[in-house]
Structures are given as structure tokens and as C-alpha cells.
Amino acid sequence: VPIRHLYDPEEQLSLWCQQDSDVIPLHVAENVLLFENHLKPLFERTCTTELADTKYQPNYGRDDLNGAVGAFLSKSLGWDPALTHREISSFAGTRSAVDVMGRALFEGYADRPGGSSVLMPSPRWHGFAWTYEARLGGSIVDIPLTAEGGFRLTLKAIQDAYGAADPKPRALVLTQPENPLGVHYDRAFLESAAQWVLEKTDMDLVSDEIYAHCVVPGASGPAFTSALALPQAVEHPDRVHVVWGFAKDFGLSGFRVGVLASRSKKLHDVVRPVTSAGFSPMTSSNAWFVRKLFHTRGVAEGLMKEVLPRELKQSFDAASDALEEQRIPRFGGTHSAQFFWLDLRQWLDRRIPTVHCPNDPEEDFGDPREQALERYLRCGAKVSLLRGQRLAASDIGFFRLCYTAVDRGTVVQAIRRVGTALRAIPR
Ligand SMILES: Cc1ncc(COP(=O)(O)O)c(C=O)c1O
């Protein structure tokens, strides 16, 4: 994969947006909902440091931090038995956890075989391609979810994609809640998928649950079930793994802290030396900040159980009402994560006005109509969205809008701008 394709499209767009403060950046998956009233006072109150915070620490995270994260996630995500510090390894961001996990899968760990591909529903977060394709030279076998099929993942679709793949994929990698669809799976589906994967194939099950606490209260959808909370995960401790991080639920994307949670001792024995060699390390400054969240008992739990759902719902409702008011169609199933998946297909074949777009970072990529619409909204309406083909969507004309990236008043303003701009496109 040429290096220029490794750029993060979200990062590129964010850099571009910095040149024009009028542009509202809703392309990036960030969460500002907790900072001002909750995290800022917490960090200011607990801002003390010790010599140990400045020195070498285990590159996969100190035992006390891994233990605190394990206890916290076990409680909030229903992992029973709870995971201890030996079953959590921390890295520089969830992308690093994805990466070390991918490497372990492809190289094989302990008595588990190696591999060169993974099975994954699409649309999906573009960063998976950095690990599985660009860095490891393998491939992602897509299970395309389509508008026609209601973007629903079924066991049959997983089985069909697995059956057609040669060689067989090394793991089924799920993201739940899904980025960009904003849905998670019901327990019965997850149990049947896990059972089939673990009993009928040699695959591992990897679940990226970085948005796990972002479940919108009152939106119709199933209760969230973590892969590590399934009975099959306890029966097969070496084959079910979760990655999670502080970037989305807590909105601490700049801290770069992500974890690999697995009951497989063999897996941790393999991934920990990778970080000790200096790659993807957990730094003491990251650890210092994150420990503040666990400084006072119950603070992290309260933020995730009470504050985040309340804030998320207000932002979800405000964005949802604005989309309705502007008659902007969207995938209707959204009930979790931080996104709306806008369905702008009806504008693709209209005469999208050409707009002046200085220093545009968007190279020619994919469908030119989708690209023109993205550019028109960004440079004309001054709202930046992430277009579907960047997220490996098979349907053209879908756009991801992150409704937690900026304050809710600004999100509503952005949606109104998009509505006005869409209405101005001649047929
Ligand atoms: C599904 C998913 N996994 C992983 C990541 C990367 O997380 P981090 O910023 O902690 O590396 C993202 C970021 O957008 C994501 O959406």
C-alpha cells in the first residue's frame, strides 16, 4: 500500500479545517460532551505528580492502571469473572491495541495458528486497513452491509463470506457499537455468531468496543452485550478478545490510551514484549492522566453510567430533530456510538455546483459524484463530513456525521447549513 494512502482521512480533513474557522468539523469521531463540566474540574482538582510518574514504566501499562481499567470495564460491561491486571494490556491508543492484536493473529500465538486475513463487516473504521493490509500485508475479507439489507449483519452473511474465502480468515473482527452505523448487536445474534465461530471454525473473535458506553437511552435498540460477557468467551478464554480505549466514551482522544482485554495469558505474553521493545508504548504521562479518573472511587463509573448517557441523548435528540426539520434522510436504526449515517444518494446525480476549495487534501478517490458532494458541503456549506467510501461502504452516497464532535448548538447549525446547501442543488 503506497504511503500516501496511509494518511488518516479524518486527520487530513481536520488539518484542512484549521485553515478556515467557519468550517464545522463533523467528520471526526470525537466527543466533547464530558470535558467542560466534568473532566476539566476533575483534572484540575487532582493535578499532583510524583517522581514515579516521570520515569520508565512498563510499556504495556502499570499493574495498578491495568487493574483499575480491568475492574472498571468488568463492572460496566458485565465481564464475569472480572478481568485482572494480568488480563489487560495498555497501549498508545486503541489503534495500537488493534495493531498488536492483529500482529498476534497473523503471526500466531502459542498454539493458535497464524493467518493472513480477517473477516469484517463493512462499512467499517478505515484504520483497520492500516494494520491488516498496510502494516501486515494481509487482507480484510469484507462482509458488505447494504442499504437494501437494512445494513443488518446476519450469521448467514458471516458464514457465506467465510465459506467463499480462501485461505480461511484468522478471525472475525466486529466493531460494536458500529462505526459508522451506530448500532450494536443483540445478545442472541452475538451468542450464535460466537458459537459458530468458536465451534465450527478456527477463527478467534475480536470485538472493538471503543464506543461501548455510548448507548443512547430511549433509542430503540437491544441492550449492549460485550463479547467478553458471553458464556462462549469464558469457555474459550484464548479466543475472544476486546479492544477499548478512552478516546470515545470519555472523549480523551488526545491522551492516546487503549487496551487489549483478553482472558488469554498466552496472548498477553506475546503482545507485551512488543511494547517493551518500544513500539506503541503506554507512556507515563498518559497513565498519569488516566489514573486521575480512578483516583476517587466511583467517578469513572458515574461518568459512564449517568452523565454520558444523559449528555449523549440530548445531543442525539437535537441532531435527530434538526435532520428531520431539514428533511435530510438517514439510516434510521441508529441507537449507539456517536454518528448519524446520512443517506444523500438522491443528490448524487444532480448538478452539484463546483466550489472553490483551496488546498483541498482530498485526492481523487472512489466515486467522483460522492467526492463532489463531499467537497460541495465542506467548501460550500462549510460542514465537513466523512464520506462513505472512506469507510469501505459498498453503497455510494452515504456520509458519516459525528454529532458529539462539537457542542450541540453548533451541530444543529451545521445540519441547517447542510439542509440549505442540499436544497440549493439544481436537479
Ligand atoms: C472502531 C474504532 N477503533 C479504533 C479507533 C482508534 O482509537 P484511538 O484513537 O484510541 O487509537 C477508532 C477511532 O476512530 C475507531 O472508530
The ligand as a Gaussian input file, in Angstrom:
#p B3LYP/6-31G(d) Opt

LIG

0 1
 C      -13.768000       1.500000      15.771000
 C      -12.528000       2.250000      16.141000
 N      -11.473000       1.590000      16.634000
 C      -10.338000       2.231000      16.981000
 C      -10.212000       3.592000      16.819000
 C       -8.909000       4.273000      17.184000
 O       -8.921000       4.688000      18.506000
 P       -7.715000       5.520000      19.129000
 O       -7.920000       6.923000      18.742000
 O       -7.816000       5.278000      20.614000
 O       -6.447000       4.960000      18.570000
 C      -11.280000       4.326000      16.301000
 C      -11.156000       5.782000      16.089000
 O      -11.910000       6.415000      15.402000
 C      -12.476000       3.644000      15.959000
 O      -13.540000       4.299000      15.462000

